Amino acid sequence: MRERIDAEFRALPLDALADAALSRAAGLGAAHADLRVERIQSQSLALRDGVVSTAADSVTVGLAVRVIVDGTWGFASTHRLTSADAAETAERAVTVARTLRAVNTEPVARAEEPVHADASWVSGYEIDPFGVPTQEKIALLADWSERLLAADGVDHVDAACPQVKEIKYYADLAGTRTIQQRIRLEPRFTATAVDRAAGVFETMRTLAPPAGRGWEYATGTGWDFDAEIARVPELLAEKMKAPSVEPGAYDLVIDPSNLWLTIHESVGHATEYDRAIGYEAAYAGTSFATPDQLGTLRYGSELMHVTGDRTVEHGLATVGYDDDGVATTEWDLVRDGVLVGYQLDRTFAPRLGLDRSNGCAYADSPHHVPIQRMANVSLQPDRRNDTTLDDLIGGVRKGIYIVGDKSWSIDMQRYNFQFTGQRFFRIEAGKLAGQLRDVAYQATTTDFWGSMRGIGGPSSWVLGGALNCGKAQPGQVAAVSHGCPPALFEQVNVLNTAREGGR
């Protein structure tokens, strides 16, 4: 594994930086100290109607030191990578801890973790996108744009591909030293059709999720972009002519390309332990799923089995070791429809009476302190029956099949919500019967998941997700995946968004 990590990063004096920072922190009385050295390389490419609108590269490099002194956290960082600067950064972190000690009413307690010495991990990719010439990547996006623009009814096309390579070295006083490298990217396009006479427009975007893959993803490994590009213009033309939905209660078959976002907002954020205890509140609120309900809260139907996972292949939140030096794992959050777990780091695990963290500490920059961040939170398929999407649709007399994510709204307790989508198809007597427009579904979290009456099997499970999950103040951004099969929900309230908007 270690040899796959960029030689330029491996050539940095990583162990010397760790020795300088950790020895200085220990010498100044720190009970715990850890160092992170990071290099984050990003590239953003975007085209509008086949013309390049954005081609931007950035690199962030730096080191960070965290300490615990007298039960209080201290943190400092620098962009300079010398042993002298590492030691000076440790001194500043200790000073911060001692300054904050007077206002700290709760001494830090951390869960134990085995030592992981000289460990390395690399994410599952084949082709490093940063080794592919930029012009070659632009040419691919231009080709997608040209093919879509050549189709009848497509007036505009946006195409883009953000890419990130994150390399991280971690060391602590206990003896853990890890080095990791991961890549993520999101090849995407959006086609727009405009009805100038009616003054309306519609869009349709690729259903391809962002993924922890390399450039091979954009060229067909893991997603058939060519087939999708050939199909989207026809779907968009049909959507432009589709009737507006009649509001009311419908059975919904929700595709993984839409359901992942509902999982993210109503389960993922709600089962973050810091949010559930009110520690995280200012950014997007707390959670209705409080710890006093652990083991008793009926989250959904007995079909509902949701896991937290930082190990799934190609997951955006997948790593070998978190920013607390914890080896990552998979665990249950909701089992048989009941809340049974939370996402935690080493500081929060003891509060829940757990011996170990489940590996959810992460900082998006060497200049940010690690916080508890979301794992890959996924709805598991029915492993007894390999139910297909067609099976689910075939069991519906009158309903709607919802495909693709779009806008969403959820309250500060992760409880009342409404979600829209990209494509909506009428279901009549177990068959798809054309598209609809202006659809949103609305429910409370427990009512929605409690109405789940059918779920797809393993062959229908898809890993979705987003690159831009925000949390904390100062704000941090993390990438996270959510896997799920299609699922059937009975009698969910459907709104007409055009009427709700006064149109």
N, C-alpha and C positions, 0 to 999 in steps of 0.2 A: 504493500500500500504506500509506504513512505516514498518510494521512488516515483510514484505518479504525482506527488505534490510538486508544484513549480520549483525548479532548482533555484530560481532567484530568491524565493522566500526561504528555502532551506539554507541558503547561504548566509542569511542573517545570523548574528551572534545570539541565537535564541537562548541557549542554556546560560550564556554569560549574563544576558539581561535578567534572566530569572534568578540566577545566583545573587546578582547585585541587589535586586529589588527585595527579594525574600529575606536575605541575610540582614539588610538594613532595617526592614520592618520588624524582624524578630529582635534585633538588637535594641530597638526602641520600645519593646514591650508588647508587640502585637501577639495576641493569642492565635490569630489566624491571619494569613496573608495569601493572596493569589495574584498572579500576573497574567494578563492576556496581551499577546502581540497579534495584530490583525492587519491584513491587507484585503481591501474590498474593491474589486474592479468592476465597473459598470459601463454598459454601452446602451444607448437608446437610439434606435433607428425608427423613423416614421416617414411615410409617404402619403401625400394627399393627391388623389387622382393621378397617380403614377409619378409625381414629382417629389423629390426629397424635401421634406419640411423640417426634419430634425436628424442630425447625426452628431451625437454628443458622447464623449468618453470622459470618465472620471475615475480617479484612484484615491482611496483613503487609506493611509497607513498610520499606525500609531501603537502605543502601548498604554495599558491601564493597570493600576494597582488598587486592589481592595484590601482593607485590613479590618480586623475587629480588635479594638483596644478598650478594655474595661467594659465589655459588653456592648460596644457601640461601633457601628459601621463608619469607616472613612473611605474616601475614594478620590483618586486623582489620575490624570492622564497627560500624555505628551505626544507630540508627533516626532520627537527626536529619539532615535534608537541607538543610544550609547549606554554603556554600563553606568557612567556617571549620571546620566539623565534618569535611568531606571532607579538608581538609589535615591536621587533627589525627589522623584515622583513618589516613592514609598514614604519619604519623610513628609511630604505634603499630605498624603493620605492619613498618616498617623496624626498630624496636626488637625486635620478635619475631624477625625474621630474624637480627639480630646476636646475640641471646641464644642462638639455636639453633645458630649457626655452630660452636660448640665441640664439639657432638655430631654434626655432620653429616659422615659419612664418604664421601659420594658427591655431588659438586657437581651441581646441576641442569643438564641439557642439554635443549634443546627443539628440536623440528622447526621448520623454517621454514614460513611461511604468507604468501601475498600479502596486501597491505593491502586491507581492504574498507571504504572510506570512505563515510560517510553511507548505509549500507545499511539496508533495512527489509524485514520479512517478517511476514505474517499467515497463520494457519492457515486451513484450508478449512471455514468454517462460514457459515451463512446468517443465523441468528437468535441474537443474543447472549442466553443464558439469563438474564443479570443485568438485562436490559431487560424481561423478562417478569414480571408481578406474581406474587408468591409465592403468593397465593391461587389464581391460575390453575393454577400447577404442582401445588399440593396437590389441586385439584379433579380434575386428570387422574389422579393416583395414587389418589384416592378412588374414581373411576369404575372403574379397573382392579380395585381391591379388591372393590367391590360386585358386579361381574360374576362374579368368581371365587367369592366367598362364596355367591352365588346358585346355584351349580352343585352337584349332588348329590355328596356325598363329600368336599367341601372343608371342612375345619373351621377353618382359620386361614389368613390371608394377610398377608404382609409386603410392603410396597412402598416403594421408596426411589429417590432420585435425587441422588447427590452431584455437584456441579458445581464447576469451577475455571476461573478466568481468570488467566493468568500473563502479566505484561508485564515486559519486561526490556530495559534499556539497557546496552550494553557499550562501553568505550573503553580503548585501551591506548597505550603510548608509541610504538608503531610507526605509529600513525595510523588503525587500524581503529576505526570507530564504527558500531554497529548498534543497531537498536531492533526489538523483536519482540513480537508478541502472539499467544497461542494459547489455545484453549478446549477443555476435555474434560469429558465427563459420562458417567454410567452409569445410565440408567433401568432399573429392575429390579423383579421381583416373585418371590415364592416362595409356592407353595401347599402346605399341609400337610394330610394326611389321617391320622386317628387311629383305630386299632382298639382301643377301650378293653377289650374282652373279652380280646383276646390280649396287651394291653399293649405294642403296637408302633405305630410311625408311619412314614410315608414323606413325603418332600418332593419337589417338582419346581419348578425355577427356570427363568426365561426363559433362552433360549440367546443372547439379544442381548448382544454384547460391549460393553465401554466403548469410546468412540470419540472421536477428535478432531473432533467435530461440534458444532453448536449445538442449540438447542431443537427445531429441525425434526426431529431424530432421534427425540425422544420422541413426536412427533406423526405419524410414519410415513415420513419420508424416510430410507431406508437400512435400515429394519426394519419388518415388518408386525406390530406388537404386537397388533392386534385379532384377527388370524388365530391368533396363538399363544395368546391368552387363551381363545379358543373351543375350542382343541384340548387344552390342558393338563389340564383336569379328567378327560377320558376317558383320557388317558395315565396320569394318577396313579391312577385307579381300577383300571386294568389292572395297574399296578405293584404295588398292594397285594395282588393275588391271584396274582402271578407266582411260579413255583417258584424255589427256590434253585439256584444253579448247581452243577454237579458239577465239582470242580476237575480240572485236567488241561491238556494242550497243545491250543490252539485256533488256527485261523486267525482273525485279527482284522481287521475293517474299522473303522478309527477315524475318526470324524467330525472336521472341523476344530474343532468346539466343544469337543472333548476333547484333540485332538492338540497344540493351541497350547501347553498347559501342559507337556506332555512336552518339547516343543521348548525352552520357557523354561528348564526345570530341567536338562535333559541336554545341551543345546547352547548356549543363551544364556549361562548362567552359566559353563559350562565353557570358553567361548572368550573370556572377559574376560581380557585379558593380565595385568593385575595379579594376578588369582587364579591364573593358570597359572604365574606365576613365584614364587608364595608371598608376594607383597607384601600381598595381601589374604588373610587366613587366619582371623582370629578370628570373623568373622561368616559362618557357613555354609561355612567351609572353603576349600580350594584347588581344584585341578582335576587330573584324570588326563591331560588333553590338554596336556602340557608342550611348550615350544618346541623341544626336541631332536627331537620327532616331527613337526615342521612339514614338510609335503610327503610324509610317509611313513605317517602313522597312518591305517589303514583304519577310518574312523569308521562307515561304513555301506555299503549296497549302491551300485552304480553309478547307481541312480536318484536318489541323495541329492544335492541341490544346495541349499545353505543360504546365504543372503546376510545381511549386516548392512546396514541401510538406515535413514538418518535423513531420507529425502525422500518416502516413500510417502504418498499423499494420505490424510488422516484418521488417520494413525498417531499413537499416543500419545507416541512418542519422536521424532516428526518436528519438526524446527526448521530454520530457514534457516542459523543459525550457532550453534556450540556455545559453551560458557563459556570456551573458549580463543581465541575469535575466529576459529574455523575454519569455512569454508564446508562444509556437510554434503554427503554423497555416499552411494553404494551400492557394496558390494564383496563378494567371495566369502569365506565362512568354510569351507565344505565344498563341494568340487566333484568330481563323479564318485565320491562316497563317501570322498574323501581330505581330511584337514585341510589347508587352504591359507592360512588367515588368522586374525586376531584382531581384537577390538575394542580401540581404543587412544585415548589423548589425546596431546597434544604432548610430554609428558614421556616417555611410554613408547615412542613411535614410534622414536626413535633407538636404543633398546635392541634393537629388532628389525631395525635396519638400514634403516629406511624414511625417505624424505625428507620425507614429510608424514603428519600425523595423519589418521585417518578420522573425526574429529569427535565423539568420545564423552565430552567433558568436560561435567559438569553438576552444579550445586548446587541443592538443593530449596528454598533459602531464601537471602536476602541475608546471613544470619548463619551460613551454612555454607560451607566451602571447597569448590570444585569437585573432584570425583573422577571417575575413569573409570566411566561408567555405560552400561548396556545400550542398544544400538540396537534398532530393530525387526528382530528376527532371524526370518527367514521361510524356510520350505521352499517351494521353487519348484515349480510344476506341470510336468507333461509337456507341453512345447510342440509336440511332434510329433503327438500324438494327444489330442483333447479327450475323454479318458475320463471318464465320468460315475460318480457314486456307484452308480447301478443297475448299471453295467458291472462295477464292482468286486465288488459283492454277488453278481452273477450268476455270477461265476467261482469262488465258494466252495461246496464241497460241505457242509462242516460247520464252523460258526464262530459268531462273535459280532460284532454291530455295536454299537459303543460311542459314546454321544452325551452331550455335556455334561461339564464338569469338576466335580469335587468335592474329595476329599481326596487327598493325595500324600505320599510319603516318599522322600527321596534322601539318599545318604550324603555325607560331607564332601569326597569327591573327585568328586562329580557322576557316579558310576559305577553303583552298585547302587540300584535304585529299585523302587517299586511305586506304581501310580496306580489310583484308582477312577473312577467317573463317575456320571452322573445316570440314564441310561436304557440298558438293555442288551437287545438283541433277538437271539434265536436266528436263525441262518442255516442253513437246511436246503435242500439241492439248489438253491442260488442264489436262495432266496426268504426273506423275513422270516417267522418263524413264532412270533411272540409274545414277550413280555418275559421277562427273567430278573431275579433279585435277587442281591445279595451278591457282586458281581463285582469283582475287582481283577486287574490284570495286572502281572507281575513279571519283571524282566530286568536284565542289565547294559546300559549304554548302547550299546556296540559290538555286542553280540549282537542287541539290539532293532533298531537301525537297519540292521544287516546282514541282518535277516530281511525287510526291505521288498521286496516282489515286485510291487507295483502302486501306481500313483499317479494321482490325478485330473488332468484337464486344466485349462486356464485358466478355463473357465466354472464350475468347482467350487471355485475358490480363495476363501477367506474370511479376513478380517482379524480375529483374536481379540485377547485381551490382558487386562491388569490395571492398575488404578490404583495398586497398593500394593506394588511390588517394593522390598524393603528391602536395604540394604547399608551397610557402614562402621560405625565407632564414633567419635564419636557417630553414631547411626543416621540415615540419610537415606532418603527414600521417593521413588521415581520411577515414572511411568506408562510402560508399554511395550506395544507391539503385536507380535503374531506371526501372520503370514499362513501359510496352508497349504491344500492340497486334502485331500480324504479319501485315505487310503492303506491298502493291504493288507499285513499282516504275517503271515508264515507261522509256525505252531507256536510261539506264545508261551505261556509258563506262566501259567495263570489260577488264582487262589486263591479260596476261598470265605471271604469276610470274616467271616461269622457263625461259622463253625467256627474260624477263626483266632482270633476273639475269645472263644472258649469258650462260645458261645451255642448 
